[in-house]
Each structure stands twice: as structure tokens, then as C-alpha cells.
Amino acid sequence: MPLKYACLLIFLLLAGCGTPGPVASSTSGTLTPTLPARNVTWMINATALNRLQSPSSGWSQADSMRFFDNAHTYVIGQGPANWQSVSTRSFTSYMALQAAFAAHSIPSSVQAIVYDNEAWQFTPVEEQQHFALFVQKVADLVHSHHMLLIATPATDLTRVLDPGGKGSTYSRFVSLNIIKAAAQYADAVEIQAQGAEADLSAYTHFVSVATTQAKTANSRIVVLAGLSTNPNGQRISAQQLYAAFQATSSVVSGYWLNIPGNQGGYCPTCGTPQPQVAIDFLRMLQ
């Protein structure tokens, strides 16, 4: 096993053994993380980093470095030069990943792969219908190249795997054992709970139940939860992101912080990116 892969795997296993820190109750009754936010495992894409650091935002690269320039942050895409973060690439299909490896188009600096299987045109229908099979195929391929796999199955897979099913999307997602399948083969999973941010109780319950399912399947799995400034165009405040963080930071190892826009068709309903919401949220963690 190459030393780079072995060291990264050891870090992931250590992250999976605990959480970024227990959440304790202060004398005022407000929940506050007992460890600083720099101990959180983050995932963020390079586009989001650029949006944070727009000329008018008042957020500098030095501010970003305080949160994300470390060995427990996964930067998807071309990240800043000389950062310590884990270079990561995202793929929406096994076929695309297989082709990229065959073409040697994945830089040697990349240490982790995200498998983002969703009910959209970017993931072949066959992969949506047979998620458990394809996450295993992806894991075998990624691990054969001595990289780590982060599986991020979307909750909208319930429409494909359980069309016409009853109950909430989140309860059906858990019942279908989607995150269980991901955890059996991946090194880390991300629970795409960001659509529930406006309902703190629903967000907390889904993250907690899905995390339990993942860790039951694989006690060493690293679990992240999704946080988004504007999931599917919802108006979300920094305070709501902070509340979601407070409520779940004792359960998960970290978060995928997303600042989506509707460019490229990946989130046609997301609307205009909201980096200021993310900035205000991150400042609450300082």
C-alpha cells in the first residue's frame, strides 16, 4: 500500500473513531461546540472557495485558510496551490470515472474521489437503479488506484428506487438502506440532508438516523452531513446553518459546505449563489 494512501486512510479512520468534539450545554442553555471549527472535517469545492473570496465579500484567502487549509479538508476540483487540504475530484457516474482513469486524466496529486449518484441526467439510469452494485464497483476501482472514496448518494434516489412510496423522502431513504450500502464500501459518506435545513428537527433526526445506519454497517466509516446556503433555491440564513451545525456536530465528523448556483444544470432551481450566508455562518464558528 503506497505511503500516501496509507497515511490518508489512517487519518480517516481516526476521524471516524470520534466526532469533531462533543456538544455541551452552556449555562444559558445554548448548545455550543466545545472544540473550535478547525477540528471539523470539511468538504468544499473550489468554486465555493472562489465565491467566498469574491472582491466584495470581505472574506480573504487568509480567512479561508483558517478553516480549510488543513489535512482534514477535502477540496473538490483545483484547489489553491500549496494548501495542505486533500485534493479531491467528483464524478457522477462509474462510467465517467472508469474513462478518466483509463485516459490518465486524473492528476497524480488527487487522493480522494467523490461518487455523486443522483436522480439526474448526469448519472446513468442503470447506476441509479442499482446503487448498491455500482458503489461497490466504484469503490473497487478507486481503491485499486490507492485513493479514498467518499460516497454522496442523493435523497432523490428514492424516486427511482421506491417510486410512489409513502412517507417522507428522508424516512424512505433510510428504509431503502442507501447509506448502508454506501458505508459498506466507501471510506466516507456524506448525508445529503441540506434540503431539510429549514426544519431543524427534521434535519437533526435524518442526520442522526442515517449516521447510525452508516456506522452500524461500517464502524470505521467517516460521516459528513450536507450544509448548503441555498438548497434547491430555499432561503436559508446563517443562523439556520449554525443551528444545524450545533445540533449534529456531536454525531458526524464534519460537513460538505456547498454554495450552489444554477450554472451547468447541476442545480437548476438553486438560483443565485449566496456566499454571504456561508461567510456569516463561518464567522459564527470562529
Buried (B, 14 or more C-beta within 10 A) or exposed (E): EEEEBEEBBEBBEEBBEEBBBEBEEEEEEEBEBEEEBBBBBBBBBBBBBBBBBEEEBEBEBEBBBBBBBBEBBBBBBBBBEEBEBBBBBBBBBBBEBBEBBEEEEBEEEBBBBBBBBBBBEBBBEEBBEBBBEBBBBBBEBBBEEBBBBBBBBBBBBBBBBBEEBEEBBBBBBBBBBBBBBBBBBBBBBBBBBBBBBBEBEBBBBBBBBBBBBBBEBBEBBBBBBBBBBBBEBBEBBBEBBBBBBBBBBBBBBBBBBBBBBBEEEBBEEBBEBBBBBBBBBBEBBE
